[in-house]
């Protein structure tokens, strides 16, 4: 059985009760001042609701009126609690305008980032806790990069900010060693070998390998209207993060995105953040993005090897598989590269694998 809780929408100062008590006894404020040792000014300010009834004042009033000090203390406490609740509710009302822009609440519930809520008030409170902010209006200032990319498709900046926050929360749970550039470079071949594995195997290994040289890799489910593949940023001087989604769902896209993000950490400033989208036409810092693209392409398939392969003009299934085996990578990587270079996404589609991560079940 649900308990009915009365929440008044008006906070009544205990000075009102004190005034009523004086009136009933036909006692003047100056008389009360004399009996309590308080100044008439103090009594008057309590009556006007400008001063609180302190613990010391409550004890003095209890001596004059015979009521317990607890009675007066409770009046003051209830007043302050009601006042705080009313102010909190007024604040939440102001948050509604910001909250309406976030259309991803149910998605975040689905993936366990926020709790289910019975009403909009609870949703707003949950969202404030999720983002760790006092107002949702502060989010554009905190996640500037999410709001400076509005030219990319019909992107939802708010959903992108939520996706980035999911990555932050997940990355905080991953312990990493201090960032070690040399160890990262030494681990590239081991990372390439993971392209041949299924997600249930490579997902854990990828996190372990990268954490050993200072990078937290997080897999955050794709949120609608974010159009995002991945994200790179530094959490502090010793720890970076690579955040990946399943945008595209094909393993060649996933691995290209991962090595693209790796390039940003190797080649670009720790002060910069990079978000990768499907639409590249409007991306800022194009030179750096192109540099990361080149790194990803040539790391997965060395340029010299690729040129030899295409010069043979044999793009059959067996030829692609043999070439991939020679490089110790998934055939899907080769098929994806050919599809991109020839602008033909159907010819080699059967060799491109779709991915499903553990946390997507």
N, C-alpha and C positions, 0 to 999 in steps of 0.2 A: 504494500500500500504506500503510495507516494505521500510524503509529508508536505502539507501546504505551508509555504513560508510567505509571510507578509513582508513585502519590501516597500516601505513608504517612499513617496517621491518628494517628500519635504523633510528637511532636517530641522528638528526643533531644538533650539539651544536650551540647555538646562536653566538659563536665566529666566525663561518663561515660567517654569515651575516655581522658581524662587519668587518671582513676582506674584504668582497666584497664591503662594503660601503667605506672603506678607499681607496681601489683600484680605485673605480669609481671617487673619489675626488682627487686621487693622493696625499693622505695624509699619512705621515709616522706615525708609532706607537709612536715615541718620540713626534711628534707634538700633537697627541691625548692626550698623557700623560700630556703635558703642559696645554692643554685647559681644561682638566677635573680635574687636580690636583691629578690624580692617578699616581702611579709609573710606569715606563716603564715595570718593571717586572710584575706588576699586569695586564697590558694591554696584554703583551705577553702570560701570562698564560691563559687569556680568549681566545685569538686567537688560542691557542693550544688545547682548550677544557678542560683544567685542572682546571680552576676556573669558577664559575658561574657568571652570571650577576646579582648582588644583586639589591635590590630596590633602594638603594642609587646610585649605578652605573648607573642604568637605567635613573634616574632623570638627572644625569650629562650628559649622552649621548644624552638625548633629547634636552638639552640646546645647545649642539655642532652641532647636525645634524638637529634639527627642527622636528624630529619625536617625537611622544608622549612617555612618560615613559611606558605607557601601552603596546606599541608595543614591546619594549624590554622585559618587564616582561612576556608578552605572549609567546615570543620566548623561554624564559627560562622555563616557566611552561610546554609548549608543549614538550620541549626536555625531561624534567624530567618525564612527564607522559608517553611519548613514550618509554623512557629507562626502566621505571618500568614495562610497559606492555610487552616489549620484554623479560625482565628477568623473568617475571611471566610465559610467554609462554614457555620459555626454561625450567623452573622448572616443568611445567606441562608435557612437553615432557619426562622428566626424570621419572615422576610418572607413565608413561604408563606401564613400566615393572612390577611395583607393582600391578597396577590396573588389569592387565590381569589375575592375580591369583584369583581375586574375581569374582566368577561366579554367585553370588546371587543378583546382582543389581536389576533385574526385580522382584524377590521375595520381596525385600525390598520396591520396588515401590508399589507392590500389597498390602502390609500391611500398607502402608502409612508412612514408616520410611524415605524414600528419595523421591525426586520429579522426575517426568519424565524428560528426557533430550533429546535434539535433536542430540547431538553428544557426542563423547567420552570425549572431553574437559569439557563439562558441567557435565558429569557423574563423572569425577575425582573431580571437584570442589565440587559437591554435596556430594561425599564420604568423602572428607577432612572435610567438615562441619559436616557430620553425625558422624564421629569418633572424631571430635574436635582435629585434629592434623595438623601439618604443612606439614607432609609427610606421605604417606601410608607405607613407609619403617620403620616407628617407631612402627607400630602396634605389631609386634612380641615382642617388648620390653615391651609394655604396657599390652598386653594380653598374658603374658608368659604361663599361664595355658592352653590356647588354642593351643599353639604350642608345648607343651611338651607331648601331648597326641596322637601324630601322629601314634603310633603303634596300635591304636584302629580302626580296620576296614580300609576302604579306606576313611578316614575322610578328609574333606576339612578344614584345619586349619583356612583359611581365612573366610570361611562361619561361622565357630564356633565363631571366634572373632566378626563377625558382629552380630551373635545371642546374644552374651554376651553384646555387646554394646546396642542392643535393650532393653535388660533387665535393664541396667543402666539408660537409658533415661526414661523408664516407671517407675522405682522405684523412680526417683527424683520427680515424680508428686504425690507420695503417702506420705501423712503426717502420721507419726507414733509417738507414745509415746516413752519414753526411754525404752530400752530393760529391760524387767522384767522377769527373769527366773521363779520365783515363780508363776507369773500370767500365764505364758506359760503352766506350768505343770497343774495348776488348770483348764485350758481351753481345755485340751486334750479330755475329754469326749464330750464337745460341738463340737469339731472339728470332732470327730468320727461320730457324728450324721449327719453331712453334707454329709457323704457317701451315705445316702439314698435319697438325693435330686438330682434334675436335674441341669446341669451346669448353666442355666439361674438364678437359685436360689442360689446355693452354691457358685458360683463364687464371687458374691458381698459380701456374708456373710463371706467367707473365708478371703477376703481382710480386712474386717472390724474387725473381731476377732483378726487376727494376728497383725494388725496395733496397736491394743490396748496394746500389750505387746512388741512392738518394732521391728516387722518384716514386711517388705514390700513384699507382694506376688504379683508376676507379671506373667502373662500368655503370652508367646511369641510364635507365630506360629512356627512350626517346619520348619527349612530350610534344603534343600536337602543336603545330604552327611555330616550332622553333627552327626547323630546317637546319639543325646543327648536326655535324658529324663528330666534332671533337673540340677540345679546349686545352690550352697550355697556360700555366701560370706558376709563379713562385709563391709558396706559402711563407717562406722565410729564406734567409741566405743559404741555408743548408738543405732545404727540402723543397722539391718541385712537385707538381702534379700534372698528370695527363688524364683528362676526363674524356671518356669515349661513349658514344651512343650507338644505337643500331640503325641509324639513318641509312637506308639503302639495303641493309640486311645481307649484303654479299661480302664474302670474306676478302675479296681483293680490295674492295672499298675500305673495309675495316683496317686491313693491314697497311694500306697506303696512308690512311689517316694517322695511324699510330706512328709510322716512321716519319711522316710529315711533322707531327708534333715533337718527335724526338729531335728533329733538326732545329726547331726553335730553341730548344734547351741547349743545344750544342753551339749554335751560331749567333744567337741574338741576346739582347740585354735582359737581365733579370728584372728590370723595371717594366718590361712589356708583357702584355697578355694577348693571346691570339685565339680567336674563335673561328672555326672552319665551317663554312656553309656550302650548300649545294650550288648556289649561285655565286660565282667568283667575280662577276663583272663589277660589282660595287665595293669590293673589299679595299680597305685602306692598307697602307704599307705593302703595296703590290710587289715591290721588288723583293721584300723579305719572304712573302708568300711564295713567289716564284722560285726563290732559292730553296725553300723547304720542299717544294714540289720536286725539284730536280734531285735533291738529296734522297727523297723517298723512292723515286723512280730508279735511280742508279744504285741505290743500296739493295733494293729488292732484286733488281736485274741489272747487273753491271752493263754499262753502255756498250763496251766492246763486244761482250757476249751477245747482247741483243742484236747488234748490227750484223754479226755473223749469222745469227739465227734467221733473221728476216731476209738476208741475202740468198739463202737457200730456197726461198719461196715455197716452202712446204709447211702449211699451217693445218695439217691434218691433226686429228685427235692424238694419234700415236706420236707424232712429231712434237707436239706441245708437251705431252707427258714425259717424253724422253728428255726434252730440254729442261723441264722443271726438275726432273730427277738429277740431272747433271748439276743443277744449281742448289739442290737440296731445299726446294721451296714447293709450295702447293701449285699444281697445274692451274688452279684458279687465278693465281697471280699473273701468270703468262697470258691466260685467256682474257683477263681484264685489261691488261696492257694492250693487247692486240685490238680489243674492242674499242678502247679509247683512241688509239692512234688511227684506226680506220673508221671511226665514228659509226661502228656497226655493232649494236648491242644484242643482236639476235644470232649471228653466225656461230659464236662460240659460247652461247648462253648455257649449254648443257655442262660445260666444264666449270662454270662459276657456281660455287656453293653458297647456299644461304645459311646464315648463322642463327643460332638461338642460344643465348647465354643462360647460365644457371639461374640468375635472379630474374629472368624473363618468364619463368614457369608460372 
